Amino acid sequence: MFAGLSFARLWGALLLPRFKSVLDVQTHSREHHFREFLQPWLSLPLLGWAIVYGTHYVLNGFQSLIWSQQGYSTSSISLLIGVGAVSETLAFFLFQRVANRLRARWLILLSSVVTVLRWWAMSYDPTTAALVALQLLHGITFAKGFLACVTYIGRNSPVNVAAEAQSFFLVLQQIAAIAVITVFSWLAAGTSTMAFSGNAIMAFVGTGVVVFGLWLGRNRATVSHNV
């Protein structure tokens, strides 16, 4: 159902009329700029974080079920979910202050690394107090990472292709979410430890893609400076 609705959403988006730019830009110029945005050093950090983003879908699909199987009451599960929501809200409010001190690409990397650590810790059946602490990380692993990607796109894409770039990022998220949910649903049939270990591994793969993209960007900047 999730995959089917995702593809239906994608198909519906393709049927929508194109945005009309307020700038007088030729079609071939717009396509040329978007091809530039698809260069690996620009797009790989987004692809990597899309995989990291996909691992968060287990919170909606399986987290409550797993906690229930571990013996947590409905009220405790509600509290844990609420802690994550509060953390996410605070991250949205405080993002600008953090973004003024760290570049968007480094925030993407930070979010990815913390996500790996979060899922890996959850694979050890942590205590309630530890779970609260891990839920507080939701603001970093999800909210700050998402906002960092949006900021990254805004700073690295021409204004006339910003909408296409944002749509491209959303498509990456949907594809990654489908893949992660499919894998996690299979792992969740075993133990919660196995499931979250697999989730940590998938987030680690995404982090590796982010690192590779940042490395390409750094090398490109070095070459441009030398030239």
C-alpha positions in Angstrom: 0.0 0.0 0.0 2.8 2.4 0.9 4.7 1.7 -2.3 1.5 1.9 -4.4 0.5 5.3 -2.9 4.0 6.6 -3.3 4.0 5.8 -7.0 0.4 7.2 -7.4 1.7 10.5 -5.8 4.6 10.5 -8.2 2.3 10.0 -11.2 0.0 12.7 -10.0 2.9 15.1 -9.6 4.0 14.4 -13.2 0.5 15.4 -14.4 0.7 18.8 -12.7 1.5 21.8 -14.9 5.1 23.1 -14.8 5.9 26.1 -12.6 6.1 29.4 -14.5 9.3 31.2 -13.7 9.1 34.9 -13.0 12.4 35.2 -14.8 12.7 35.2 -18.6 14.6 31.9 -18.9 14.8 29.8 -22.0 13.8 26.1 -21.6 17.2 24.8 -22.7 18.9 27.1 -20.2 16.8 25.7 -17.4 17.5 22.1 -18.4 21.2 22.9 -18.6 21.2 24.3 -15.1 19.3 21.3 -13.7 21.8 18.9 -15.3 24.5 20.8 -13.5 22.6 20.3 -10.2 22.7 16.5 -10.9 26.5 16.4 -10.8 27.6 13.8 -8.3 29.3 16.2 -5.9 26.0 18.1 -5.6 23.4 15.3 -5.7 25.2 12.5 -3.8 24.9 14.2 -0.3 21.1 14.4 -1.0 20.9 10.8 -2.1 22.8 9.7 1.0 20.6 11.6 3.4 17.5 10.4 1.5 18.6 6.9 2.6 19.1 8.1 6.1 15.7 9.8 5.9 14.1 6.5 4.8 15.3 4.8 8.0 13.1 7.1 10.0 10.0 5.6 8.4 10.3 2.7 10.8 9.1 5.1 13.5 5.8 5.4 11.8 5.5 1.9 10.6 7.0 -0.4 13.2 8.3 1.5 16.3 5.1 1.3 18.4 4.6 -2.4 17.5 8.2 -3.2 18.5 7.9 -1.3 21.8 4.6 -3.0 22.5 6.3 -6.4 22.0 9.0 -5.3 24.3 6.4 -4.8 27.1 6.0 -1.0 27.0 2.5 0.2 27.9 0.4 2.4 25.6 1.0 5.5 27.8 4.8 4.9 27.8 4.8 4.5 24.0 2.8 7.7 23.7 5.3 9.5 25.9 8.3 8.3 23.9 6.7 9.4 20.6 5.9 12.8 22.2 9.5 13.3 23.3 10.6 12.8 19.7 7.9 15.3 18.4 9.1 17.9 21.0 12.7 17.4 19.9 11.7 17.8 16.3 9.8 21.0 17.0 12.7 22.5 18.9 15.1 21.6 16.1 12.9 23.6 13.7 12.9 26.6 15.9 16.7 26.5 16.6 17.9 25.5 13.1 18.8 29.0 12.0 21.1 29.6 14.9 22.9 26.3 14.2 23.0 27.0 10.4 24.7 30.3 11.1 27.6 28.4 12.7 27.8 25.2 10.5 27.5 24.9 6.7 24.5 22.9 5.5 26.7 20.0 4.1 28.3 19.5 7.5 24.9 19.5 9.2 23.8 16.8 6.7 26.8 14.7 7.7 26.2 15.3 11.4 22.6 14.2 11.1 23.7 11.0 9.2 26.3 10.0 11.7 24.0 10.6 14.7 21.3 8.5 13.0 23.6 5.5 12.7 24.5 5.8 16.4 20.8 6.2 17.3 19.7 3.0 15.5 22.7 1.0 16.7 21.9 1.9 20.3 18.3 0.9 19.8 19.4 -2.5 18.7 20.6 -3.2 22.2 17.1 -3.0 23.8 17.9 0.1 25.8 16.2 1.0 29.1 13.4 3.5 29.2 15.7 6.3 30.3 18.0 5.5 27.4 15.1 5.4 25.0 14.0 8.9 26.1 17.6 10.2 25.4 17.6 8.4 22.0 14.2 10.0 21.1 15.6 13.4 22.0 18.1 12.8 19.1 15.2 12.9 16.7 15.6 16.6 16.3 19.1 16.1 15.0 18.6 12.9 13.0 15.5 14.0 11.2 14.6 17.7 11.5 18.0 19.3 11.3 19.0 16.9 8.5 15.9 17.7 6.5 16.3 21.4 6.9 20.0 21.2 6.1 19.2 19.5 2.8 16.6 22.2 2.0 19.2 24.8 2.8 21.8 22.9 0.8 19.5 22.9 -2.3 18.7 26.5 -2.0 22.4 27.5 -1.8 23.5 25.3 -4.7 20.7 25.5 -7.3 19.9 28.5 -9.5 16.5 30.1 -8.6 15.0 29.0 -11.9 15.5 25.3 -11.1 14.9 25.4 -7.4 11.5 23.8 -7.7 12.8 21.0 -9.8 15.7 20.4 -7.4 13.3 20.2 -4.4 11.1 17.8 -6.3 14.1 15.7 -7.2 15.0 15.5 -3.5 11.4 14.5 -2.5 11.5 11.7 -5.1 14.8 10.4 -3.7 13.1 10.4 -0.2 10.1 8.4 -1.5 12.3 5.8 -3.3 14.6 5.4 -0.3 11.6 5.1 2.1 10.0 2.3 0.0 13.3 0.4 0.0 14.0 0.8 3.7 10.4 -0.2 4.7 10.6 -3.3 2.5 13.9 -4.4 4.1 12.9 -3.4 7.7 9.5 -5.3 7.4 11.5 -8.4 6.6 13.9 -7.9 9.5 11.1 -7.0 12.0 9.7 -10.5 11.5 12.7 -11.7 13.5 13.9 -9.7 16.6 13.9 -6.0 17.3 17.7 -6.3 17.7 18.1 -7.6 14.2 15.7 -5.0 12.8 17.5 -2.0 14.3 20.9 -3.4 13.5 19.8 -3.6 9.9 18.4 0.0 10.1 21.8 1.2 11.4 23.6 -0.6 8.5 21.3 1.1 6.0 21.9 4.5 7.6 25.6 3.8 7.5 25.4 3.1 3.8 23.6 6.5 3.4 26.3 8.2 5.5 28.9 6.7 3.2 27.2 8.1 0.2 27.1 11.5 1.9 30.8 11.4 2.8 31.7 10.4 -0.8 29.7 13.3 -2.2 31.4 15.7 0.2 34.8 14.3 -0.7 34.0 14.9 -4.4 32.9 18.4 -3.6 36.1 19.1 -1.7 38.3 17.8 -4.5 36.4 19.9 -7.0 36.9 23.0 -4.9 40.6 22.3 -4.6 41.0 21.8 -8.3 39.1 25.0 -9.1 41.2 26.9 -6.6 44.4 25.6 -8.2 43.2 26.4 -11.6 
